[in-house]
């Protein structure tokens, strides 16, 4: 019997992993249903074993793209992501399917919060909310962000389980009503103005060049592709633009300190005669490099700048260096030792245009986007370098997260990457332009500028975390036999 349950749990984990691909949102609901069905054990120990099995079979395939770095690194990250599922020990079923669904939702929300916060700032990849971009639950993102969306995924999956296994349809009816009301209540936001934006994808050569030659070629590719855009506009092959975005590391060096790079960038910016957001590594005095986005102006040069504030552990710096630095070589990791910035990514193009910039995996952190909206960002740019993970699932997973953020905050996004997928994403999550991987190209689209704020922008996720924390806490109190009562686990779903 235990083997049967573990096989069911493993199947649920695999379904969850595949649900993060475009248009497969419903697999997440099926995964939760199977997972709940696999918990039919009276022992809390076996529920925890089931939860860990589910997590490993979900994160294993989902994070398999890290194998290009090394299997040691992949196993390490899967373990780090799976460990918070030990908290499923807090889940306790109840005779009421509604209460049980709330408890399950609360525990999964808690697990994802821990997963997104620790260690070293967390790694919010594989959150159930991100699987729902093409589904009917995205209204919850605008209301309560990834917390509310994940809670709805678990509740709907639980409702499906109750209906199929126990022929109990009350919870399914209730969740259907909530989904319908949510979709009818939250409407698309209004557009105040538009801006024509181009993103440049210069591509990264794969010819075994040494690091210096590789960086020079990447920079030359982005200069060449930007020059092509200018020529195409001049010849009428492309429409004029107001703003251009380069990817992260497109200028893999310090263009402010190196005069030759400075002059090449200034020349192509002047040729286009519009501002370009440059991705570069910039050093200040003896502090080391910042992973930066630099707003470069025609005939003036570099102006505003954003330094990436949430660095990638082991990729851009080594946390707890005294302890962990010696393990870097073992995991095949060569970090760049960047310095974290302290400012938000808000930049002003002109008196009527304020935008926000995030760099690469910062898009997975909801606090970064809320800060940008709070400071008046009317659209968002994402600068990324996914060259290491080309032709794996990682670039598409990141684009799916970007689409989630677009819907959540009702902002248009311009995504520039070195190798793909570069894209233009509308506030409704639709991708209106997308590049092919490992190709040199540019994309142009008209983006809307919006200034209204969603409930998630006003309140954040704290109220939702507090609500589900209370639900989990009250369940745990009853489970421990406080208030003079003792808990009995013989319920309708054990």
N, C-alpha and C positions, 0 to 999 in steps of 0.2 A: 504493500500500500504506500509506504513512504517513497519507494522508487517511482511509482506511478505519479505521485504528487510532485516529485522533483523534476521528472520529465515534463510534466505540464508547466511547471515554473520556468524551466529552460526554454520551452516553446514560447511562453509569454515574453521572456526577455528578448528573444530573437525578433518577435513581432514588434516589440517596442523599438528595437534598433532600426528596423526598416521603416518605421512610421515617420522618421525624420527626413525622409526623401520627399520631394514635391508630390503633392496630391495623394499621399498615402496616410493622411491624418487619421482615418478611421481605424488603422491598425493599432494606434495607441489605446483606443477604447477597448478593442478586442484583447489587447495585451493586459490591461487592467482587469478585465473580466476573468481571463484565464488565471491571472495571478491570484485574485481573490478566491477563485474556485480551488486553487492549489493549497489554500491555507486551512483546509478542513482537518486540522489537527488540534487536539485539546491542549497540547503542550506549547507554551510560549517559545521554548527552545526550537521547536520545529518550524514555528512561524518565522523566527529569525533566520534559520537555515534556508528556508524558502526565499526570504527577502534577499539574502546574500547571493543565492543562486540566480535569482531574477536579475540582480544588478550586474553580476559578472557576465551573464549572457546578453545583457543589453549593451554595456559599455565596451565589451570586447570587440564586437563587430563595429560599433559606432566609432571607436577611436583607433581602428586598425590602421588608419592613415599615418599614425606616428611610427609605424614599423619602418618607414624610410629613414628614420633617425636611428632606430635600433629596437630589437625586441625587448631588451632590458628596460628601456624607457617606456615602451608600450605597457608592459606588465606593471611597472611602477605606477603609471597614471591610472590604469584600470583599477588597481587596488585602492589608490587614493580616492577615486570617484565612488567605489563600491562600499568603502568602510562606513560612510554615514548611514547606509541602509541597516546597520546594526540597531539604529534607533527605532526600527519597526517593532522592537520589543515593547514600545509604548502603545502599540495598537491593541485594542481590546474590543471584540465584537459585542453587539447588543441584540436583544430580541427585536428591536426596531431597525429595519433596514435603513431608514432615514438617519438615525443616530449613528449607525455603523458606518454609513457612507461619509458622514461628516467627520467621524473620527479617522477613517482611512485617509480622507482628503487632508485633514490636519497633520497627520503624521508624515505624509509624502511632502507636503509644503515645508514642514520642519526639516526633513531630510534634504530637500533641495536648497533650503536656506543655508544649512551647514555646508553642503557641497559647494555652494557659491561663495562661501565666506572664508573657509579654512581648508588647508593651510595656505599661508602666503597670499592671502587675498582671495583664495578660492579659484575654482575653475568652472564657471557656469555654462558648461557644455552638456548637451543631452538633457535639458530641462523639458518636461513634458509639454510645457507651453509652446516651445519652439516647433513642435510637431504639428501644430494646429493652424498654420498660416493659410492653408487652402480650405479650412473647414468652417463650420458654423459657430464655433465657440470664440471667435476672435473679438467679438464685442466685449468679452470679459477683459481683454488686454487693455482696452481703453478705460475700463472701470477700475481695475485693480492690478494691471500689469501681469507679469509672469506668475505671481502668486495666485491671483484669482483665476487665471486661465488654467494653471495646473490643477487647482482645486476642482474646476468644472470637468476637466478630463477624468479625474479620479471618480467624481460623483457620477458622471455619465457611464463610465465603465462599470461601476458598482451597480448602477441601475440596470444595465444590460445583463449583468450576472444574475441579479435578483429575478428578472423577468424570465430568463431562459432556464435557469436551474430550479427556481422555486415557484415559478408561475405567479410571482408577486409583481404586479404592474403599477402599484401606487407610486413608487419612487421614479419609475420610468416616465410616468405621466407628469409628475412634478418637475423633473429635470427638463422635459420637453417644453413645458409651459415657461420655465425660466429662460430657456434658450430662445424661445419665440419672442418673449417680451424684451429680452436683451437686444435682439436683432432689430426689433421694431422701434425701440426707444433711442438707441444711439445711432445718429445719422452722420453722414459724411460732413466734414467741415467746409467752410467757405474759403475761397481763394481771394487774397487781397491783390496780388500782382503776380507777374511771372518773370523768369529770367532764363536766358539761353545759356546752357552749360555744356561744355565738352570735357570728357575724360580721356586721358592718354594712356594707352597700354603699349609700352615699348617692347616688351618681351625680354627674356633672359636667355642668352646663348647657352647651349649645352655641349660645348666642344672641348671640355677639359681644360679650360683656361685657368691660370693661376688667379688667386683672389684679386690682385690689383688689376690685371687685364680684364677679368670678369666685371669688376665694378666700372671700369672705363667703358666697356662695351655696353653695359646697361644704360649708363648715362648718355652715351652717344645715340643709342636706340631711341630714347625719349626725346632728345633734341631733334632727331631726324623725323620722328612721327609728328612732333609739334610743328616743325617746319612744313611738313606735308599738309597739315591742317591749314596753315596760313596760306599756302599756295592754292589749295583747293577752294578756300573761301575767296581768294582774289580772282580765281578763274570761274567762279560761279558753280563749282562742283559741290560745295558745301555752303550751308547758310551761315551768316555771321553769328558769332557768339559773344556773350558778355563776360564770360569767366571760364577758366580752364583749370582742371585738377590733374596733378600728377600723382602717382602712387607713392607709398612708403618706399624709401630707399632708392627712388629713381635716380637721385643724385647721391650715390653711395660714397659720401665724403662730405667735406665742409666747403660749400660753395661760397661762403662769406670769407673764409680765410684764404682760399685758393683762387688767385686772380683769373686764371684761365677758365675755370668753371664759372666764376662770377660773370665774366664777359660773354661766354656762350649762352648762359641763361638770359642775361640782359638783352642780348641781340635777338633771341627768338621771342622774348616777351615784347620787345619793341616792335618786332615784325607783326605780331598779332595785334598789338596795341590794346590788349586787355590784361587784367591781372591773372597771374598763374599761381596756384597753390603748389609749391614745390615740396617734395618729400626728400629730406636730407638728414645727415648726421652732423650736428653742429656742436662745436666745443666752445665753452666759455672759460677763459683763463686756464686754470689747472684742474677744473672740475671734471673733465672727461666729456664724452659725447652725450648729447641729447638726441633722442629720436624725434625729429621735428617736422612740423608742417610750417613752411614759410610763405607768407603772402608777398609775392614779388610784383611790383608795380611797374608799368611802362615808364621809361625815361626817369625813374626814381630809384629803383632797386628794391632790396628787401625792406619790408616794413614790419607788420605784425607777425607774431610767431606763436605756435603752440608746441610745447614739449610734452611728449607722451608721459602721462602721469601714472598709468597702471602698466608696469612692465611685466614681461613674461618671465616667470621664474625658470631658471636654467637656460632660457633662450636669450634673454637680454641682461640677466644678472644672476648671480648665485646667491640664494638666501642662506643665512646662517653659514657664512663662508668658512668659519673655523672648523665646522663639523662636516659640511657637505661638499666643499670644493674638491676634496680628494676623490669623490665619487663621480665627478663630471666626466672624466675620461672613460670610466667604466660604462657610462650610459651613452657614450658617443656624442657628448654635448660640448660645444665650444661657444660659450656665451660671449656677447659683445661688451658686457660691463657698462651698459648705459646708466645714466643718472635719471631718476624720476623727476618730471616737472611738477610744478606746484600750481599752475594756473589752469583755468578752464579753457576749452578750445573755442572760445567766442572770438569772431573776427568781423570787422565791418568793411564791406566793399564800398559803400557810399552811405549817404544820409538815410536812405530808405531801405538798405539791404544789409541785414545782419545774418550771418550763418554760423553754424557750429561744426567743428571738426573733431573726429575721433580717429584713432590710428589702430588699425587691425583688430585684435581680439578685444579691444575696449568696447566694441559694439555689443559684446555679450553682457556687459555690466549696466544694469538699468540706472544706477545713480549717475553715470556719466551723461546719459541722454537727458535725464530730468534736469540736471544742472544747466545744460545748454538751452533747454526750453525755458527755464526760469530766467535766463539772461537774455531772452528775446530772439533765439535762433529761429529764422523763418524757413530754413531748409538745412539739411545736414550733408556734410561730405565725409566719406570713409576712405582713408588712404591705407592700402594694405599691400603686403608682399607675401604671397603664398607660393613662391616659386619652388620651395623645397617640397611642397605637397601637390605639385601639379599632377593631374591625372589620378588623383585619389578623391575620396569623398569630402575631404576637408573644405575645399573652396565652395562647393555647393552648400555644405552645412552652414558655412559662414554667411552665405548669401541668404539662406533661409532665416537666419537670425536677424539679418538686416531687414528683411521683409516684415518680420514680426515687429521690429522697432518702428518701422514706418507706419504700420497700422496702429500700434500702441499709442504713439505720440501724434499721429496724423500730420506727418511731415514727409515731403519728398526727399529722396536720397540720391546723391551722386557717388558711385562707388568706383574708385580707380585702383586697379591692381597691376602688378608688373606682368603677370602671366595669365590672369583670368581667375575668376570671372569678374570683369568689370561690368557695371550695369547702371541703369537708371531706373529707380524704383519709385512708383507713385505712393501717395499716402494710403491708398486702398490695398497696397501690397502687390499690385501688378507690376511686372517688369516690362517696361516699354522698349528697352534696348539692352542687349547683353552680348558680350564678346565671346569668341571662341578661345579655348585655352591654347597657350603657347603660340600666340600669333601677335603681330604688331598691328595695331589698329587704333582708331579713335571712335568715340560715340558722341552723338549730339542729341540733346533733348531739351524741351522747354519744361522747366520745373516751376511748380507753383510755390509762391511765398505765402506762408500762413502765420498768423500770430495768435490764434485762439489756443486755449489750453484744455486738455482732457482731465477727467477726474483723477487719473493716475498722476498727472503733472501737479495738480493742486495738493493732493493728500499723500502721494507716495504709496508705498506698499506697507508702511508701518501699521496702519489700522487693520489690514487684512492679516498680517503676521500676528498681531495681538489677538485678533478674533480666533484664529485657528490655534494659537498657543493656549488660549483659555479652554478651547474644546479638548485639546490633547491633555492639558493639565487636569481638567475635571475628570476625564476618563482615567487618568493615572491615579488620582486620589481615590476614586471608587475601587479601582483595581487593587490598590494596596490595603483596602479594607478600612479606610479612615471613616470618620463620621459614624462609628459604631456599627458599620455594616461589613459584610464579607462578600467578595465577588465570586460568583459561580460562572464558569465558562461554558456551561451547557446551554447553548443558544441555538437560534435557528440556522446559523451559518457555520457553526463549528463542526 
